[in-house]
Amino acid sequence: MFVFKTQRELKAYLSGKECVGFVPTMGALHEGHIALINASKSQNSYTGCSIFVNPTQFNNQNDFNKYPITIANDILLLMEANCDFLFLPSVLEMYPEGIIKNKKYDLGYLDTVLEGAHRPGHFNGVCIIVHKLLEAVQPDTLYLGEKDYQQCMVVKHLIETIGMAINLVICPTLRDVDGLAKSSRNMRLTAEAREHATTIYQCLVYIKKNRENHSFQKLQTECLTKLREAGFEPEYITLAKASNLQLLTEFDMESEMVVLIAATIDHVRLIDNMRL
């Protein structure tokens, strides 16, 4: 696997190469990331990954400072997965003009609900770095995980807005045996918090299982109680149309829906979702 720390070196390597798949990450890699690498490997001639903890998408500086850094292990995992190249830039390489957030992307409705409402400026920061990475790599196909459901929709909007001919593949959420979605943030959970963290998944399954017999508002109230009893501070349990994240107050059996949850336990914020 080739490792590049500058865009110049990366572009020289990729020059003339066709059918390139790309997986952008912030490191602290786990089986979910490797599943994206494997998906790309099965569909492309070349597969690359980036590791960059992007400062412009963090609302909380403390959250940025605590983000797990496991570069040596990340490189080992990528080599074992036969990833072809890794882009490992510095902050100076990606932000030579300095850390500024004045580049604005019009994300419309997507930036006003759920994560957009709870983390102002977060998605704009995501768009800034994804745009930079896409310009550096110029991939044919981009691979993202569905756990970050709203972010996937934001990146899809970004690709359409900037007019790059990139195919977006969204892969299913990978979970531990007990249902907890694979996430780099899980590394920060204490043993006790990790045990209780599965409550989020249990709530999603409970809502899906009971959607035909109970109102969403009833199930939402019950699950908020379940989360609090497990030690969570819930931010939202929300029902929306899967196609556009239009918020719903009740189940719409004529449409594909998605339930999305965000909650904090032991100072670690977790998100998850499930299609209905």
N, C-alpha and C positions, 0 to 999 in steps of 0.2 A: 504494500500500500504506500502510495506517495503522500507525503504531508507537505502542505504549502502554507506559508504564513503571510504571503503577499498576493494581492490580486494579479500583479504582473506575472508572477511565476505560475499561478493557477491558470491564467488565460493562455500562457504559452503552452502548457501541458494539454489543455483542452482544444487548442487550435486544430481544426480539421476533423475532430472527433464527432461522430454522429451517434444518435440514440443514447443520450445521457440522462440518467435518472438522478434525482437529488433529494436528500433528506436533511433539512435544516434542523439543528438542535441547539440546546443550551448546555449540552453535556450531561454529566451524571447519568450516563446511559444505562438502560435496562432492557429487558426482553421486548418491551413495546417498540423501542427504537430499532432494535435488531430485526423485528418483524417487518418494519418499513424498509430496511436495507434489503431483506430477503425478497420482499415484493418487487423492489426495483431491480434486483439482480435477475429475477425471473422474466423481466420484461424489457431490459435494456442491455446494450453492449457495455456500457460503463456506468458505474454507480458511485456517487460521491456523497459525503456527509460534511456538514459544517458544525463546528462547536464554537459558540460565541454567546456569552452571557451579556445580553443586550441591555445597557443601562437605561435607555430611553423608554422602555416599556414597564419599568417598575414605578409604582406609585409610592411605595414605602422603601426608603433607603436602607432600613434595617433588613427588609426582606431581600434586597439585592445583596447586601453584605453577607447574609447567611446562606445564600444559594450554594448548594454543595458543588465543590470542584473536585473531580476525580479523573483528571486527564490521563494519567498512566493506565488506569483500568479501562477507560473509554477507548484508548488506542488499541489495547489488547483485544477488547470485544470486537472492534471493527476489523482488526486483522483476522480474527477467528471467523468472522462473517464474510471474509474475502471482499471487503469494500475496496474499491479501486483507488479512491483518493479522499483525503481529509483536508478541508480548508480550516485552518486554525489561526485566525487573524487576531491581532491585538486591537484594543479600543482605538488606538491612534490610527491603525490601518483602516478601520471602518469609519472613523469619525476624525479625519485629518483636520477638519475645520473646528473641532471641539464638540463637546456634548451639548448640542442645541436641539430644541424640540420645535423650532419654528416652521418646519416643513409640515404643511397640513394636507391631509387627505380627506376628501368628502366621502364619508362612509354612510351618510344618511341615517336611516332608521336603525341600522345595526349598531351604531355608536350611542344609542339612547336607551337601550334596554339591557337588563341582566348585567353581564360583565362591563358593558359600556357605561351603564349607570353607576355601578359600584366601584369602578376603577377608571375615573376620568383620565383621558389621555393615553390609557394603556394600549388601545388598538392602534392609535396613531403611531405610537412607538414601535409596535409590531410591524406596521406597514413601512415605516422608515427603513428598518433593518432588512425585512424580506425583500423590499425593492432593491436595496443595495446588493444583497446576496444573489438575487436573480440576475442582475446585470453582470455580476462577476462570473457566475457559473454559466449562464445562458443555457439552462437545461431544457430538454425536450419534455420531461415529465417531472412533476413535483409531487412528493409523497408526504401526507400528513395523517395524524391519528385522529379518530373521531371523538376521543375523550374531550378534546378542546373544540367542541361542536361549533360554538359561535366564532371562534378564531378561524376555523376552516371556511366559514361563510365569508368572513372578512377578507381572507386571502384570495378566495375566489373572486370577490368584488374587486380587489386590488389588481389581479391579473387582467380582468376585463377592462379596468380603467386605464392601465398603462399600455394596453394593447400588445402585450407579448404573447407569442404563439406557444403557450405552455399548457400541456395537459395536466390537470389536477386529479390525483388519485387519493381518495380518502379511505383509509383502511380501518377496519373495526377495532374497537377498544380491546386491548389485551388485559386480562385480569388474573389476579392470583387465584388460587384454588378456592379461597373463601369469598371471592367476588370483588375484592378491592381493586380498583383500576390501577394499573401500573403507572407510577408517577415518580419523577425525581424527588418531589417533595416528601414522598413517603420515607425517605432516608432520615428526615428530621423528626419523625415521630418517635416518642418514647414507646417502650414495650406495651405499656398500658394503653396509650393513645392508639397504637397500632391495632390492638385488640378491639377497641371500640369503633375504629374507623370504618369497619365493614357495615355499620348502621346505615351509611349513605346508600350502599348497594341494596341492602335489605329494604330500604324505603322505596327505591326505584322498582324493585321486583313486586313489592306490596301494591304499589299504585297500578302497575301493569296488570297484575293478577285480578284486582278488584274493580277495574275501570267500568265494567259492564253492570255492576251491581250497586255502585255507590257514586255519589257526586265527587267531583275533583276537590271541591272545597272541603268536604268531610275528610277525604284521604289526606289532603294537604295538612289539615289541622292535626290529624293523628300523627303524621310523620314529623311535623315540627316538634311535637311532644316527645316522640321517640328520640329525635336527635338531641334535644335538650337533656333528656334523661341519660343519654350516653356520654354527656359531657361536651357536646358541641354548642357553638354559638351559631345558629343558622342565619344565613343572609337571605336566601330565597329558596323556595321550592316552587318552580314555575312550569306551567303547561303552555306549549306553543305549537304552531304549525311547523312541521319539520322542514318544509320547503323554504320558508322565509322568516321564521321566528316571530310571526305575528302572535302576540300573546292571547291566550284563551282563558276564560274564567271557568269553562266547563268542557267536558270531553266532546269532541266533534268526530263522531264515528265515520263520517264521510271523508275525512282527511287523515293523512299520515301525521301523527303527532310526535312530539318529543317532550319528555320531562327532564328538567335541568335543575341541579341542586348545587349550591355553594354553601359551605359551612366551615367554621374554624374550630380546631381542637388542639389544645396544647400549643397555641400560637402558630399553628400551621394551617393555612387555608387550602382546602381541598374542593375540587369541582368534579362533577360526574354527570352523566346523562344516560337516557335510555329511550330508544324509539318505541312508539306504541303502534 
